[in-house]
């Protein structure tokens, strides 16, 4: 039987991880903290019962957030930022605001059905919209770009650094193109 200090230590460690990594899902927390899955589930349920954290299920995952820290739009964006492919799509939308499905397929290197699946998630969370223009499927960012950038800076500084370098390079390339 675990000692009471171990139980408190695990709960504290899990709570701190959720505070530092809002929107983390079960397996992500388990990998980061190396706590057995059953033990982790028990502590997450106890923390939620004691209103220290909240959780939201969205399609495949249950996402965990510290209680009272983020508004719904921020929680929705963080759910997307945790997934590498969805995050890459979101970054393309941030760069261009409106993109065609074929453009995402070519730039990200995933199939059109995969793009569609991820965009359905973005749309269901109110982050992007989906429309048709003739034969083309068009995606448009509907979330506040400055808010997404703020979340990237605060919770994903390494990704922000890499992405901001990419955007800087893009602007430098535009400025270096000769005028006609």
N, C-alpha and C positions, 0 to 999 in steps of 0.2 A: 504494500500500500504506500503510495507516495506521501511524503511529508507535506504538511500544510504550507511550508515555505516554498516548496517546489511548485505547488498549485498556484500560489500567489505570483511566484516568479514567472511561470508560464503565462498566466493571464496578463500580467504587466507587459511582458515581452510582446505578446500578440497585440494588445491594445496599442502599444507604441508603434508597432509595425503598421497597423491600420491607420493610425494618425499620420505617420510619415508617408504612407503609400495608399492614399484613398483610392478606392475602386479596385483594390486587389481582390483576386478570387482565391478560392480554397487552395488549389494546387500551387498557386504562386506563393501564398503565405507558407504553405508546407515546405516547399523547396527552399525558401529563404531562411526559415527558422529551424528547419530540420527537426520538426516535432512530428511524432507519429500522427497519422491522419485521424484516428479515432480520438486521440487526446485533443487534437486541434479542434475537431468538430464540437467536442464537449465544451471547450473553453469559449469558442465562438458563440455557441448557444447561450452559455451563461452570461457572457458579456452583452449579448443582445437582450436577454431577459432582464438584465440589470440596467438596460437603456444606456450602456456605454457606447455601443455601436448599433448601426442599423445595417440591414442587407436588402439588396434588390436583385431579383432574378430577371435576367434578360436573355432569352433564347437558351443558350447553352450553359451559362455561368451564373453563379450568385456572387454579386459584388459587395464588398464590405466597406463601410464608411464610419468614421467617428461621428457620434451623434452631435448635430447642431453646427457642424463646421461649414458645410457647403450647401448651396441652393441646388435645386433639381437640375438646372441646365449644366452646372459644373459637374455634377455627378454623372450626367449622361455623357458629357465629353470625356471624362476620365475613363468611363467604361470602354470607349473606343480607343483611347490612347494606350490602353494596356495591350491591345492586339496589334502586332507588327504590321500585318497587311492592311487592316482597317486604318491604322495610323498613317501608313504611307499614302493611302487614298485621301485621307483627310488633309495631309500636307500638300498634295497636289491641288486639292480644292482651295486651300489657303493661298497657294501661289497664283492660281488662275481664276478663282471664284466660280467659273463655269467650265466644265470639261465634257467631252463626248466619251461614251463608253469605249470606243476603239482606241482613243488616246490613252486611257488608263490601262487597257489591255497591253498596249505596246510599251508604255513606260514602266509599268510595274511587273509585267511578265507573268500575269495570271490569266486564266480563261475568262471569257465574257460572262459565263454563269457565276464564276467566283466573284467577279466585280459586282454583278447584280445582287448576289447574296449579301455582300458587305454593304452595298448601297441601300438595300432594304433595311438593314440594321440602322444605318445612319439616318435614314428617312423616318423610321419608327421612333427614333429618339429626338426628332426635331432638329437634327444637325444639318441635313441636306434635303433637297427635293429632287424628284425624278420626273422628267417630262420627255415627250417625243417631239422631234423636229424632223418631219418627213420620215425617213427610214432610220434616223439616228436617235439613240437614247442619249439624253443630255442630263447631266447632274449639276446641281447648283448648291453652293454653300448657303445655308439659311441661318446658321448660328453666327453669333458675333465673333468675327475673326480676332479682335483684340482680346477677347475673353479666352479663346483657345490658346493664343500666344502666351497669355499670362499663366495659364495652367501648365503649358509646356515649360516655361521658364522656372516655375515654382516646383513642379513635381518631376520633371524629366530634364534636368539641366544638361545632361550629356546629349540627349536627342536634340534639345534646343540649340546647343552649340553646333552640332553637325548640320542641322537644318538651316540655321542662320548663315553658316558658311556657304551652303548651297545657294541660298537666295542672294547673298552678296556676290557670289560668282556669276549668277544669272544677270544681275544688274550691271556688273562690270562688263560682261560680254555684250549687253545691249549698248552700253556707252562706247565700246570699242568698234562697233559696226560702222563702216563708212556710210556717210549720207549720200543719197543718189541725187 
